[in-house]
Amino acid sequence: QAVAQGADAIMYFQWRQSRGGAEKFHSGMVPHAGVDTRVFREVSALGNELARVPELVGTRIRNRVALLSDWHSWWALELDSHPSDAVRHLDRAFDHYAALFDLGIGVDVVHPSADLSGYGLVVVPSLYLLSAEHGAKLSRFVADGGSIVVSFFSGIVDEHDRVHLGGYPGPLREALGMSVQEFWPADVGQTFALRTPGAAEPEAGTADLWREDVTLKGARTELEFVGPHWDGRPAATVHAYGAGTARYIATRPDAATMRTLLARACADAAVDPVLPDLPAGIQAAIRRGEGYDILILLNHTGSTHDIELPTARRDLLADDHRRTHRTTLAPRGVAVLGSLPTEHGDAGPLLETE
């Protein structure tokens, strides 16, 4: 998985499991029981597999979705004396990342200062601390044609942990076309019903953890709350800003609803999955080189899955590098499949064009 997502080296700590000291039960490539063990066999097998695919060296992942993360915002978000102590940085990041993973979308985790020009969609999960400079940068990204998804309790304070005045989410209000004046954190176990405005169905999912009182200033409501005192208030909004689109999520939707919202954002940004219609738990990633690419499939499930490939590829872990339109993934299994004309020793090119 590390290689599939861009790693150029696999480094283990530690080589041999220690006999004494505080870390004597820390894992090692050679366990206490020696080399005739599952762990050593699996590490050795990985080394042999990587050696079969020298073309991996120098290839790169080129994801079109970025998820913003900032240590300073993480620290500031989890300080005390906030409206809720249940909003945690990693939880919020995983809420968004998991939805994109399920959609088959590759994601880069980057700092707000990173170059965003190569991305179609930028996801901003509860980025509590956001400088005016970085807020303006995100707004320009949208105006220039990008798509962003911002979730609640973002853009609250500047880089000095001082509140942006004039309404939340501070420097992103204009691009998002909305404003927040009040936070309403949920009670433990409390949930909120959601619906699509104007839809025949009474509900379109649930949410929990947090609500915000959103005032529209150009945006339209994509999801709304249902229930006393909140009926019809925006829960998720979308705003056309310049050449791009900006979404805001004022609560924590259930997993299915989050997938729906992020799927719409991906569609707006013309971001497609690596392979469409994969079974749940199957991950696909492509590493690209000069004139070729390598597709890596990972089976995170305990079941066997047969995967149809849109074009023929070479199975680079097979002895004969056979050409195939289909691959079978054993439980927790891996496939490494090459494409595009590149010589691979006596086995022929990684892919023969149709």
C-alpha positions in Angstrom: 0.0 0.0 0.0 2.8 2.4 0.8 4.3 1.8 -2.7 0.9 2.1 -4.3 0.4 5.5 -2.8 3.8 6.9 -3.8 6.5 5.5 -1.5 9.9 5.0 -3.2 11.4 2.8 -0.3 10.2 0.4 2.4 12.1 0.7 5.6 11.4 -1.5 8.6 12.0 -0.9 12.2 13.5 -3.1 13.4 15.5 -5.8 11.7 15.6 -8.3 14.6 13.1 -8.2 17.5 14.8 -7.1 20.6 15.4 -9.6 23.5 15.4 -7.0 26.2 14.3 -3.4 27.0 11.1 -1.5 26.7 10.7 -2.4 23.0 11.3 -6.1 23.3 7.7 -6.8 22.0 8.0 -4.3 19.2 7.7 -6.0 15.8 10.8 -6.9 13.8 11.6 -8.5 10.4 13.1 -11.4 12.2 10.8 -12.2 15.2 11.9 -13.9 18.4 10.9 -17.3 16.8 13.4 -16.8 14.0 13.2 -16.9 10.2 10.7 -19.8 10.0 7.8 -17.4 10.7 4.9 -15.7 8.9 6.4 -12.3 9.4 9.8 -13.1 7.9 8.2 -15.0 5.0 5.9 -12.0 4.2 8.7 -9.5 4.3 10.9 -11.7 2.1 8.0 -12.1 -0.4 7.5 -8.4 -0.6 11.2 -7.9 -1.3 11.0 -10.5 -4.1 7.9 -8.8 -5.6 9.4 -5.3 -5.6 12.6 -6.7 -7.3 10.4 -8.1 -10.1 9.2 -4.5 -11.0 12.2 -2.3 -11.4 10.1 0.1 -13.5 8.5 1.3 -10.3 11.7 3.3 -9.6 11.1 6.9 -10.7 7.4 6.6 -11.2 5.1 9.1 -9.4 1.5 9.3 -8.2 -0.4 12.1 -9.8 -3.6 12.5 -7.7 -6.0 15.3 -8.6 -7.5 15.6 -5.1 -5.8 17.3 -2.2 -6.8 17.1 1.5 -5.5 20.0 3.6 -3.8 19.3 6.9 -1.8 21.6 9.1 -0.1 20.8 12.4 -0.8 24.3 13.8 -4.5 24.0 13.0 -4.5 20.5 14.6 -3.0 21.8 17.8 -5.3 24.8 17.9 -8.4 22.8 17.1 -7.9 20.5 20.1 -7.1 23.2 22.7 -9.6 23.4 25.6 -12.3 26.1 26.0 -13.9 25.3 22.6 -17.6 24.8 21.9 -17.0 21.0 21.9 -14.1 18.8 22.8 -15.5 16.1 20.4 -14.2 17.7 17.2 -10.8 16.0 16.6 -8.5 16.6 13.7 -7.8 13.0 12.7 -11.5 12.0 13.0 -12.4 14.9 10.6 -9.7 14.0 8.1 -10.7 10.4 8.1 -14.4 11.3 7.6 -13.5 12.9 4.3 -10.6 10.5 3.3 -12.8 7.4 3.9 -15.5 8.7 1.5 -12.9 9.4 -1.2 -11.3 6.0 -0.7 -14.7 4.4 -1.1 -15.2 6.3 -4.3 -11.9 5.0 -5.6 -10.3 8.5 -5.7 -6.6 8.9 -4.9 -5.8 11.7 -2.4 -2.7 13.8 -1.5 -2.5 15.2 2.0 -0.9 18.6 1.7 -0.3 21.8 3.7 -2.4 24.9 2.9 0.8 26.6 1.6 1.3 23.8 -1.1 1.0 24.5 -4.8 -2.6 23.6 -5.7 -2.4 24.2 -9.4 -2.3 20.5 -10.3 -5.5 19.6 -8.4 -9.1 19.7 -9.5 -10.6 19.3 -6.0 -9.3 20.5 -2.6 -10.9 19.2 0.6 -10.8 21.2 3.8 -11.9 19.2 6.8 -12.5 21.4 9.9 -9.4 23.6 9.2 -10.0 25.6 12.3 -6.8 27.7 11.9 -6.5 29.4 8.5 -4.5 32.5 7.8 -5.9 35.3 5.6 -3.2 34.5 3.1 -4.1 30.9 2.8 -7.8 31.7 2.7 -7.2 34.1 -0.2 -5.2 31.4 -2.0 -8.1 28.9 -1.7 -10.5 31.5 -2.9 -8.3 32.2 -6.0 -8.1 28.4 -6.6 -11.9 28.3 -6.9 -12.1 31.5 -8.9 -9.6 30.0 -11.4 -11.8 27.0 -11.9 -11.1 24.6 -9.0 -13.5 23.0 -6.7 -13.3 23.0 -2.9 -15.3 21.2 -0.1 -15.0 22.9 3.3 -16.5 21.4 6.5 -17.7 23.0 9.7 -15.5 24.9 12.2 -13.1 25.9 9.5 -11.5 29.4 9.0 -12.3 30.4 12.6 -9.0 31.8 13.7 -5.9 33.3 12.0 -2.3 32.0 12.4 -2.1 33.6 15.9 -5.3 31.8 17.1 -7.2 35.1 17.0 -10.8 35.0 15.6 -11.5 36.3 12.2 -14.2 39.0 12.8 -17.3 39.5 10.7 -18.6 35.9 10.7 -17.3 32.4 10.1 -15.6 30.9 8.1 -13.5 34.0 8.0 -11.5 34.5 4.8 -13.6 31.8 2.9 -17.0 33.5 3.3 -17.0 35.2 -0.1 -15.9 32.1 -2.0 -18.4 29.9 -0.2 -21.3 32.4 -0.6 -22.4 31.9 3.0 -21.8 32.9 6.6 -22.1 31.4 10.1 -22.9 33.3 13.2 -23.6 30.5 15.7 -22.4 27.0 16.6 -24.7 24.3 18.0 -22.6 21.2 19.0 -24.7 18.1 19.4 -25.4 16.2 22.7 -23.8 12.8 23.0 -25.8 10.4 20.8 -27.9 13.2 19.3 -28.6 12.9 15.5 -30.2 15.2 13.0 -32.3 14.2 10.0 -31.3 15.6 6.6 -33.2 16.0 3.3 -32.7 17.3 -0.2 -34.6 20.6 -0.7 -37.8 19.9 -2.7 -37.3 16.1 -2.8 -40.2 13.8 -2.4 -38.4 11.7 0.2 -38.8 13.0 3.8 -35.2 12.4 4.6 -31.8 12.0 2.8 -29.6 10.7 5.6 -28.6 11.8 9.1 -25.9 13.8 10.8 -24.4 14.2 14.2 -21.7 15.9 16.3 -22.3 19.5 15.2 -24.6 22.0 13.6 -24.1 25.6 12.4 -26.7 28.3 11.7 -25.9 29.1 8.1 -26.9 32.3 6.3 -26.9 32.1 2.5 -25.1 34.9 0.7 -25.2 33.6 -2.9 -24.9 29.9 -2.2 -27.8 27.5 -2.6 -28.8 24.8 -0.2 -27.8 21.2 -1.2 -29.0 19.5 2.0 -31.1 20.9 4.7 -31.9 20.0 8.3 -35.3 18.5 9.3 -37.0 19.0 12.6 -38.3 21.6 15.1 -36.5 25.0 15.0 -34.1 23.8 12.3 -36.5 22.7 9.6 -35.2 23.9 6.2 -32.0 25.5 7.5 -29.0 24.7 5.3 -26.8 21.7 6.2 -24.7 21.7 3.1 -24.4 24.4 0.5 -22.9 24.9 -3.0 -21.7 28.1 -4.6 -20.5 29.0 -8.0 -17.6 31.4 -7.6 -15.7 32.6 -10.6 -15.0 29.6 -12.8 -15.2 27.1 -9.9 -17.4 25.6 -7.3 -17.3 25.9 -3.5 -19.2 23.6 -1.1 -19.7 23.9 2.7 -20.9 21.2 5.0 -22.2 22.6 8.3 -22.5 19.2 10.1 -21.1 15.7 10.1 -23.2 13.7 7.7 -23.4 9.9 7.8 -20.9 8.0 5.7 -23.2 7.4 2.7 -24.3 11.1 2.6 -20.7 12.2 2.8 -19.8 10.0 -0.2 -22.7 11.5 -2.1 -21.5 15.1 -1.4 -17.9 14.3 -2.3 -19.0 12.4 -5.5 -20.7 15.6 -6.6 -17.7 17.6 -5.9 -15.5 15.2 -7.8 -17.9 15.4 -10.8 -17.7 19.2 -10.7 -13.9 19.0 -10.8 -13.9 16.2 -13.5 -12.1 13.9 -11.1 -12.6 10.2 -11.9 -11.7 7.1 -10.0 -8.6 5.2 -11.1 -10.9 2.3 -12.0 -14.7 2.6 -12.0 -17.1 0.2 -10.3 -14.6 -1.7 -8.1 -15.9 -3.9 -5.3 -15.9 -2.4 -1.8 -12.5 -2.8 -0.2 -10.5 -2.9 -3.4 -8.0 -0.1 -3.9 -6.5 1.0 -7.2 -3.6 3.3 -7.7 -1.5 4.2 -10.8 2.2 5.2 -10.7 3.2 7.0 -13.9 6.6 7.0 -15.5 8.0 8.3 -18.8 5.9 6.6 -21.5 4.3 4.0 -19.2 2.3 3.5 -16.1 1.8 0.8 -13.5 -1.5 -0.1 -12.0 -1.5 -1.5 -8.4 -4.6 -3.2 -7.0 -4.9 -4.0 -3.3 -7.5 -6.3 -1.8 -8.3 -5.1 1.7 -11.0 -7.7 2.2 -10.9 -11.3 3.3 -12.6 -12.5 0.1 -11.4 -13.3 -3.4 -12.3 -10.8 -6.1 -12.1 -11.0 -9.9 -11.3 -7.6 -11.5 -12.0 -6.8 -15.1 -9.5 -4.4 -16.7 -10.6 -1.8 -19.2 -7.5 -2.6 -21.4 -5.0 -5.4 -21.5 -2.1 -5.2 -19.1 1.0 -7.2 -18.3 1.0 -9.1 -14.9 4.4 -8.0 -13.7 4.4 -10.4 -10.7 3.9 -13.4 -13.0 7.0 -15.2 -14.3 5.9 -14.9 -17.9 4.5 -11.3 -17.5 1.4 -12.6 -19.2 -1.0 -10.3 -21.0 -4.4 -10.2 -19.3 -7.8 -8.4 -19.3 -8.7 -9.8 -16.0 -7.0 -10.4 -12.6 -7.9 -12.4 -9.5 -7.1 -10.9 -6.1 -6.8 -13.4 -3.3 -7.8 -12.2 0.2 -5.4 -9.4 1.2 -3.9 -9.9 -2.2 -2.0 -7.6 -4.6 -1.7 -7.2 -8.4 0.9 -5.1 -10.2 0.0 -4.5 -13.8 2.0 -2.6 -16.4 0.8 -0.7 -19.4 2.1 1.3 -22.4 5.0 0.3 -24.6 8.2 -0.2 -22.5 10.7 -3.0 -22.9 10.8 -5.4 -20.0 13.7 -7.8 -20.7 12.8 -10.9 -22.8 9.2 -10.8 -21.6 8.2 -8.1 -24.1 6.6 -4.8 -23.5 4.5 -3.9 -20.4 1.5 -3.5 -22.7 0.8 -4.4 -26.3 -1.5 -1.8 -27.9 -4.8 -3.1 -29.2 
